[in-house]
Structures are given as structure tokens and as C-alpha cells.
């Protein structure tokens, strides 16, 4: 995980959302990041340094004059040490100071002195956010390369409803991860990932689907984003929240997924087909809900398009540069997976034994084997789907480097 071992400087400025910065700080530490907190004077009126100090096990930097006591030039050492500088919550006042390059406290001085990427999570009342000055200042920072995450819509401290809420911790974490990964092994690569189980309608209220939760594909989208890729997630219906920093194309049926993949094919460097695509669909969809009768019922099915085969046929123009498939098997895992690798002309096959209770559909863990056309088989131990995704992404990046760089 990209946050493991990263040095994050967390700037906390004075707003009611300060208490949420404690949660962010906690999650960063849990993810293995080293966190140094800088609080502005105003922030200390909303929350004390104590929770941050307790969580990070490091002193909280409060003001410029502290450096007289610490000898160490705090704003210089923190600015050099940071892999990313995160300001959450960021008030309109601090955003304005940053846009104009002011350095009147330890936080703004550190930002001015750093070359580390900036992640800014604004939080303020709706009118302050909507003010053209704030909008312009935020835009200035964005154009200078800062990642602006939020603000979100919702109920504000004033009781009004509008834009100005600090976004959820998970979203800020995702923005930090994406920012840290900007120059990662897939930087500049366009990656399309399919996810979920397609739904093939029988009538307006029924469909045929499978047990895929979409988790593997969504984990791949996160891992590819964290590796610097521009990710498009082509998703069949799932219960999962959208992945921050990726583009989402929602589809339902195998035919829609086929169309979406083909439409993107020439703008895609790497295609990862993690979706469980239906192989058959009802030959005709009833226009009205089918009423039950006394006897049994036979449903006529027809084949859907094999998307990977269609991609393989069109790929004579070299796009996508790499294609990865998944094989979900309940028996003869290696033989079946190797056969599909060859038949679908893949560069990497992720073979997955879905008969095990701790692997495959509906669980958070997976046990997979990575197969390449040269006959190599790399067995990974049981790990979370995110860890599997990171391994697949690293492998894909290595194959890309070998072949195209
Ligand atoms: N796949 C596809 N189009 C389909 C079915 C599957 O592109 N209509 C892709 C999947 O996304 C996966 C790979 O093919 O990456 C293997 O899918 P799987 O269903 O396991 O293989 P099939 O070739 O359909 O073989 P079988 O159903 O006989 O196991």
C-alpha cells in the first residue's frame, strides 16, 4: 500500500471540521504513514494538539516561534521531509494565503518552502466557498498542481445545506494515495478495467447474473490509480462505491460491456478484464413481466459475445498494448487457465480457484496464480483482493516496461 512508509505533513486549519482531521490522522497512521501535524493557531480553538500527538507519537508543530525552542528550522525540515503535504480542513483564509504565497505562520511557510505535492481539502460555509475570490484562489492552486478534494455537499455547521463540507476521510485518503502515486510505475498509462457480474434481463423485473461482487475489479482500479495510471472502470452493477480519481462507465449486460470496451479500445494501453461476463443470455427479453403457469418453464438462451476474443481479433492495430484476463475455475485450474490464456491471446492470466471458501466470489481474500504466455506460473499466497490487485498491477507494469520502454 502506497501510504506504508510515506511521510505526510498534515496541516490543520481553523474550522469546525477540525475534529474530522483527527480521524484522517488516525487512518494515515494505521496505513503505515509517518505523520507530522502542523496546526494553525485558529485550529487549536477547535481541537487541541493532544489527540494528534497521541496518534502520531510526534510533537505537533504549532507556531513559527517554536523553532526558537527546537533549534531545528521546523518549516524547512518538514517541507523537505514531506512526500505529500495535506491540508484538511483548509479554510478560505488559508487557501487565499497559499494562492498569494503568504508565509505568515508555520503551515503557510512550510507550503511555500516545499516541493512536495499538495492535497487540499477545503471546508467552509457555502457562501465563502461560492465566493468568486475563493473559487479563483482554489483554481490558482489547482493550476499549480495541487489536488483539490471536495468540498462535499450537505448540511453545514451553520445549519444550511450546500457545498462546503469536508469530504469523507476515505475520499481524502484516496486523493493522497493518487497524489503520492503520480509518478508511479503506470504513470501516463491509460488503463481500462472491467468489473462485476453482468446482468442479462429475462423480463423487466428478472435477470440472470452470477456471484461476482466486483471487489477484485474495484481493487484493481484503486491499485492502478495509485500506480499513476488514468483509469476507466467499466462496471456492471455492484453494491460498491465509486473509486475516487477514476472514470466510471456503468453497464449492465455483456453486450453493453462489449460496446464500452470496444469504444475505449484505441485509447487504452492496458485492458484488465476482471468482470464475470455472462456467456449466455435469454434469447429474447419479454416486454412484460412473465406470469407463472402451472407447469415448468424453459428459457431459451443464446451466446453472448466473448469480449476478450473480440479484442484479440481487433488488436492487429496494437491496441490495447497489454491485455489481462481472469479465469475463475472450480476444477483443473491450471489447465483451463492456460488454455484460456492462449485462446484469448492474453499477456497475463490471473487464475483463480473459486471453489475454495477463502478465495473468489463474495470474500475479501483471493488465492491466485499469475500465468504468462512463456509458460511461467507464479503462485501468490492467500492475500486480500487489494494486495492481489497490487501484485497484478506491478506485474503488468513490469511487462509494459519490458515490452515498450
Ligand atoms: N470474458 C469475456 N467475455 C465473455 C466471457 C468472459 O471477455 N463473454 C472474459 C472474462 O472477463 C475473463 C476471461 O474472459 O477475463 C475468462 O472468463 P471465463 O468465463 O472464466 O472463461 P470463458 O472463456 O467464458 O470459459 P468458460 O465459461 O468455459 O469457463
Boltz pocket constraint, residues with backbone or C-beta under 6 A from the ligand:
constraints:
  - pocket:
      binder: B
      contacts: [[A, 254], [A, 273], [A, 274], [A, 275], [A, 276], [A, 277], [A, 278], [A, 279], [A, 304], [A, 305], [A, 306], [A, 307], [A, 308], [A, 309], [A, 324], [A, 325], [A, 326], [A, 327], [A, 328], [A, 329], [A, 340]]
      max_distance: 6.0
